[in-house]
């Protein structure tokens, strides 16, 4: 993964994906990540300085946001927001830090 993260798309079908964005730097103030898990799973790790806005739909599956947001060190800077969309069909998506 490069340092300048802009978003993307992940699809897990009958398998799994693990993505570690812990050291990534978001390009801009918001990035959108489309995640679909069909009979599979996706685990994504994000920095604790990013706000996560999860809009995933579970159909016999689920989206789990276990992130904890650390208070900003510089309150004059805008908060980086990761928007997550998609569906978990007989699968799961876990977001954590």
C-alpha positions in Angstrom: 0.0 0.0 0.0 1.3 3.4 -0.8 1.4 6.3 1.6 -1.1 8.5 -0.4 -4.3 6.6 0.1 -7.3 7.8 -2.0 -9.8 4.9 -1.6 -10.6 1.9 -3.7 -12.5 -1.3 -3.9 -12.1 -4.7 -2.2 -14.1 -7.8 -3.2 -13.7 -11.1 -1.3 -15.6 -14.1 -2.8 -15.2 -17.5 -1.0 -12.0 -16.1 0.6 -10.5 -13.4 2.7 -8.6 -10.1 2.5 -6.6 -8.4 5.2 -5.5 -4.8 4.6 -3.3 -2.8 6.9 -3.6 1.0 6.4 -2.1 1.8 9.8 0.8 3.8 8.3 -1.0 5.2 5.3 -1.6 8.9 4.8 -4.9 9.9 3.3 -4.8 12.1 0.3 -7.4 14.9 1.0 -9.8 14.9 3.9 -12.0 12.0 2.8 -11.5 8.6 1.0 -14.2 6.1 0.0 -13.6 2.4 0.2 -16.1 0.0 -1.4 -15.9 -3.4 0.4 -18.0 -6.4 -0.7 -17.7 -9.8 1.0 -19.6 -12.7 -0.5 -19.1 -16.0 1.4 -15.8 -14.5 2.6 -14.4 -11.9 4.9 -12.4 -8.7 4.9 -10.4 -7.3 7.8 -9.1 -3.7 7.5 -6.9 -1.9 10.0 -7.0 1.9 10.0 -5.1 4.6 11.9 -6.6 5.7 15.1 -6.6 9.3 13.9 -9.1 8.5 11.1 -12.8 8.9 11.6 -14.6 5.8 10.1 -18.1 6.3 8.6 -19.4 2.8 7.8 -22.4 2.3 5.6 -22.2 -1.4 4.9 -25.2 -3.7 4.6 -25.2 -7.2 6.0 -27.3 -9.9 4.3 -26.8 -13.0 6.4 -23.5 -11.4 7.3 -22.3 -8.3 9.0 -20.1 -5.2 9.2 -18.3 -4.5 12.4 -16.6 -1.2 13.3 -14.4 -1.7 16.3 -12.3 1.5 15.8 -11.4 3.9 18.6 -10.8 7.5 17.7 -7.8 9.2 19.2 -8.2 13.0 20.0 -6.5 15.2 17.4 -3.1 16.7 18.3 -3.8 19.7 16.1 -7.4 20.9 16.3 -6.9 23.4 13.4 -6.5 20.5 10.9 -9.6 18.8 9.5 -10.3 15.2 10.6 -9.5 12.6 8.0 -12.6 10.5 7.2 -12.7 7.0 5.7 -16.2 6.2 4.3 -16.8 2.5 3.9 -19.7 1.2 1.7 -20.6 -2.2 0.4 -22.3 -5.4 1.3 -21.5 -8.5 3.3 -23.5 -11.5 1.9 -23.0 -14.6 4.0 -19.7 -13.0 5.0 -18.2 -10.3 7.2 -16.3 -7.1 7.2 -14.3 -6.0 10.3 -12.8 -2.5 10.7 -10.4 -2.0 13.5 -7.3 -0.1 14.6 
